[in-house]
Amino acid sequence: MQIIAQHGEIFIILACLFGFFMAWGVGANDVANAMGTSVGSKAITIKQAIIIAVVFEFLGAWLAGGEVTNTIRKGIIDPELLQDDPQLLVYGMLAALLAAGTWLLVASMKGWPVSTTHSIVGAIVGFAVAGLGPAMVDWGAVGTIAASWVVSPLLAGTIGFVLFKSVHHLIFEDANPFSAAKRYVPGYVFLVGFIVSMVTLTKGLTHVGLELTFNQSLLLSILLGLVIMGIGLIMQRRIKFEHNVNDHFGYANVERVFGVLMIFTACAMAFAHGSNDVANAVGPLAAVISVVQTGGEIGGSALVPWWVLVLGGGGIVVGLVTYGHKVIATVGTGITELTPSRGFAATLAAATTVVLASGTGLPISTTHTLVGAILGVGLARGMAALNLRVIGTIAMSWLITLPAGAGLAILFFFMFKGMFGS
């Protein structure tokens, strides 16, 4: 308790700095997963992707980021076991933020699309096992999170497979694909608006004082979905059929319609990513602030301060603007060849999975989710459509992430323990 009282302000300043650094890493590396499909399918340019991501990543982090933050903050370590030594939790969370941020910096420089969730969970488990003992880790919670790393890509892959098959059946197999696209695409736009609105309203807006019942949220989400669908219809009407002698079926025109839709799915995925992955940066930060402000009490259920989510959202935006374009450029084209229709199916599948996870408080990996969704879309066209070498490289970078995060966290934990005392 004495160490907390003596160095409390320093701990909060360090936590804010390391939390911002970690959020920078999320923006630099992980936002490529939100924007890669849109850029890879040539539906939008990298500059447009960055503008969309800046706005919607920040809104997702601020409005809907608190629910999953609690899982990162309180779910992995059993806080009751640290009541007598609250400073050890502070050291551990600072070490986890610095370790995960450092690993994301290295991965971003190498162009590896790694999981920020893997990074921070590995870091927290690493410092807890080495510095505090295995009994300090809630292995049941870790098991649930680990299971989500398998479940989320499978779920996203299945949704992506079904979505792409539905697009192929309803539109590309129609006698007039362009007319079919104009007929069915507004329904897909509504789906995007409804899914994101529903999860945001039911789970995310407690930070701005808005409390709605489930039925009110459902009704409002339907209305918002219809508004977004109306905007999509207005944009769609501007697309005119262009004759091309090499394109007898008008597929290029259909892809132009889906290019409009990709703008909406890019917004949805950016929002979903911000709401889920901001927790990786601000969860440990919120834990440090809670311990310091309560004078060393652990286990309180204080709401994450709004400014913490703003700091996390700001860090994501800065990381994206300064370094994000490198990984975006590689993720969008490596796994399989994407067109706007394929990119739409993958992005909407990933966004649906991520917002559902954010709504239930389960910290999934956006990287795994989007790769799973792209694999699902690729498999809908057959194994030959997949670049297995790139997939193997991505899998290897995922395997390295856990031990790298854990090893760095152990090093930093003992460094802080030596600096401030145990």
N, C-alpha and C positions, 0 to 999 in steps of 0.2 A: 504493500500500500504506500509505503514511504517513497519508493522509486517512482510510482505513478504521480504522487503529489509533487515531487521534486522536478520531474522531467516531463510533465503532462503536455505542456505547450509544444515542446520539441517533438514529442511523439505525434501530435496532431499535424504539425507542419510536415514532418517526414512522411506521414501517412498520406497527406494530400499530394505531396510531390511524387511519391511512388505510385499512388493511385492514378495520377494523371499520366505518368510514364507507362503504366500498364494499359490504360485506356488508349494511349497513343499507339501501343503495339496492336491492340484490337483493331484500331482504325487502319493501321498500315498493312496488316496481314489479313485479318478476317473479313474486312468489308469487301475484299475481292470475291468472297463467296456470295455476297449479296448482289454484286454488280457484274460479276464475270459472265453470266449467261447473257445478259442484255448486250454487253459489249461484244462478246464472242459471236453472237448471232447477227451482229451489225445492225441491230434495231436502234441503238443509240450510240453516240460517240463516247469516248472516255471522258471528255469534258462535260458532256451532259450527264453521264453517270455520276461524276463527282458532285455536280450541283444537286442532283436528286438525293444522293446519299447524305450530303451535308445536312439538308433540311430534314429528311425523314429518319435518319439515324439518330439525330439529336432529339426529335420529338418522341421517338420510341423509347429512348433512354430515359427521358424526363417523365413522360406520362405513364408508361407501362413497365418501367424497370424495377419497381420495388418488390414485386411478388417473388421473383426468383432470387433476388438479392438476399432474402432471408434464408434461403436454402444454403447458399454459399457461406453466409455468415455463421449460421447456427447448426447446420446439418452435418458437417464432417467431423468436427471435434466435439466431444461431450464437455460443455463449458463448466458443468457443476464440479468436475474434477480439478478445476484450476482456481477455485475460490480463494485458496490461500496464497497463490502465486499469480495474480492477474497480470503482472509484468511479462510473464512468459508468453501469454497469449498475444500481448502487444508485440513482443519481439518476433513471434512466429508469423503474425499477419504482415508486419513490415517486411520480413524476409521473403514471404510468399509473393508479395507484390513486386519486390525488386527482382526476385528470381524469375518470375514469369515474364515480367517486362523485358529483362535482359535476353531471355531465350527468344522472345518474339522479335526483338531487334535483330538478333543473329539470323533467325529464320527468314525475316523479311529481306535482309541483305542478300541472302542466298536465293530468294525467290521461292521458298518452300511454303506451300499453303498448309500451315499446321493448325491444330485446334487450340484456341485460347482457353477453352474449358479444361482440356487435358492439362494445359500448362499450369493453371492456378490450382486445380484439384491435386495434381501431382506434387506441386510445391507445398501445399498445406499438409498433405499426408506425409511427405518427406520430413518436414521439420518436426511434425508431431511424433513420428516413430523414433527418429534419432534423438531429438532433444527432450521429449517428455515420456516416451515409452509407448508401446503398441496399445496399451489399455486406454490411452487418451483418445484414440480414434474410434468414432462410431462406425464400425465396419459394415453395419447394416445399411447405413446411409450411403457409404462409399459403394457398396454393392448395387444399390438402386441406381446411383449415378452411372456406374460402369455398365449396368444393363441397358441404360438409355443410349449408350454409345453404339450398342448393337441394334436396339429397337428403332432408334430414330432414322438411321439410313434405310432400314428395311421398310419402315412405314412410309418414308418419303419416296423411296423407290417404287413401292406399290402404287401410291397415289399418282406419281409421275407416269408410270406405265399405263394406268387406267385413263388418266387425262389425255395422254398422247393418243391412245387407241380411240378414245371418244372423238377427239379432233379429226383423226384419220377417217373414222367411219362416217361422222356427220358431215364433214366438209370435203376432204380430198377424194372420197369415193362418190361424191354427188356428181350428177350430170353437169351441173354448173357450179364448180367450186367457189367462184368469186361471190355469186349470189348467196350460196350456202354460208360462206364466211360472214357476210354482212347480216345474215339472219341469226346466226348462233353466237357470234362473238360478243354481242351485248350481254348475253346471259353469263358468259365467262367473266366479263367486267363486273357484273353485279356480284358474282361469287367472291371476287377479290375484295371489293368494298365491304361486303357483309362480314366475311371472316375476320378481317382486321378490326373493323368497328366493334364487333361483338366481344372479342377478347379484350380490347382496350377499355370498353365501357364496363364490363363485368369485373375486371381485375385491376385495371391500371390507374384509375383516376382518383384514388383516395388521397394522393399527394396534393391535388389541387382542390380538395374539399367537395368533390362531386360524388354523392352516394345515390346509386340507382338500384331499383329492384331488378330481378332477372327479366321479368316481363317488359319493364320499361326499356331495359337495354336491348332486348330482342326487337321491340318495335322501332326504336331509334336506329338500330343497326340496319334493319330492312329499309328504312327511309334514306339513310346515308348510302346504302348500296344502290338504291334507285337513283339518287342524285349523281353518284359516280357513273352509273350506267348511262344517264342522260348526257353527261360530259363526253363519255366515250362515243355515243351516237353522233353528237355534233362533230367530233373529230373524224369519225368514220365517214361521214357524208362528203368530206373534202377529198376522199380518195376516189379517183376516177379510174375506170378500166383502161389499161394501156395494152394495145395489140402488139404482140411480138411473134414474129414468124417462127422462132425457135421454141416457143412456149404455147403449144396448141391448147392445153387445158387451162391456162390462166393461173398456174400455180404461183408465179411471181407476184401476181396481183393479190393472191390470197396471203402470201407472206407479208405484203405491205400492210394489209389489214391487221395481221398479227403484230406487226411492228408497232402499231398504235397501242395494242393491248400490252405489249412488253413495257411500255412506259408505266402503266398501272401496276403490273406485277413487280417492276423494279422498285416502285414506291412502297409496295406492300412488303417486299423482302427486306428493304432497308429499314422500315419501321419495325418489322419483326426481329431483325437482327439486333437493332438498338435496344429493344425491350428485353431481349434475352441475354445478350452478351455484355451489357453494361455491368451486370452483376459480377462478372469476373474481375472487374476493376474496383467497383465500389463496395462489394460485400465485405472484404477484409478491411477496407477503409472505414466503413460504418462500424465494424466491430471495435476498432481502435478508438474511434470517437466515443462510442458508448461506454467503454471501460474507463476512459479518462474522465469523461463528464460526470460519471457516477462515483468517482473517487475509488475505483477498483472493483466495483460490483460487476459480476458476470452473470449472464443469463437473462437480463432484462429484455423485454419485448418492445423497446422503444422504436418508433417508426423511423425509417431512414430519412434524414433531413433532405428537404427538396434540393438544397444547394449541392449536396453530395452527388445527386443524380445529374445535376447540371454540369458539375465538374467532370463527371464520367463521360457525359455526352459531348462536352467540349473537347476532351482528350481524344475521343474517337474521331471527331471531325478534323482535328489538327493532324492526327496520324494519317487519315485518308488523304487529305490535301497534300501533305508533304511527301508521302512515300507510297500511298496506296496504288498509284497507277502501275507500278512495277508488277505486283502480283496479279492485278486485274488483267493485265495484258497476257499473262501466261495461263491463268485459270480458264479463261473463256474459250480457248481453242484446243486445249491439250487432251481432254478426256474423249470427246467425240465431236464430230462436226455438228455445229448447231445452226439452225435456221430460227427465225422468229417464232414459228409454231412449236418447234422442239424446245426452244428456250423458255417459252411461255409455260409449257407443261412442267418443265423442271423447276422453274422459279415459283410457280403457284403451289406445287407440291411441297417444296421446301418451306415456303412461307406459312402454309397451313400447318405443317408439322411444328415449326418453331413457335408460332403464336399459341398453339394448343399447349405446348410445353411451358411457355411463359405463363399462361393462364393457370396451369396446375402447379407452378412453382418448381418444375423439374429442370435442372440446368443441363441441357443437352448441348452437343457440339454442333454448331451451325455448319462447320466444315464437313463433318460426317453426313449431316442431313442433306446438304446440297450435292455432295458427291454421290450419295445414294440416289437422289432424285435424277441426276444426270445419267447415272448408270441405268436406272429404270427406263428412262426415255431411250437410251442407246440400245438396251436389250429389246425394246419393242421393235427395233429395226434389225435385230440379229447381232450375234457376237462380233461379226466382222466390223461393225460400226464403232467398236470400242478400241481405244489405244491402250493396250494392256501394259506396255512399257511405262507410260506416264502414270497409270493407275498403280503400278508396282512402286514407283518412286514416291508417290503420295503416301502409300501405305507404310513405307519405310520411315518417312518423316514423322508419321503419326506414332510409330513405335518408339522413336528416339525421344519424343516430346516428354513423356512421363518421367523417365529416369533423369533427363536433363533438368526438368523443373525441380524434381526432388533433390538432386545433388546440389544445385545452386542454392536452394532454400536452406539446406542443412548448413552450408558454408556461411550464408548471411546470418542465420539464426545465432550461431555461436559467436559471430562477429559482434552483433548487437548485445549479446549477453556479456561479452567481455568489455564492451564500451560503457554500458550503463549499470552493470552488476546484476547478480542473480538473486 
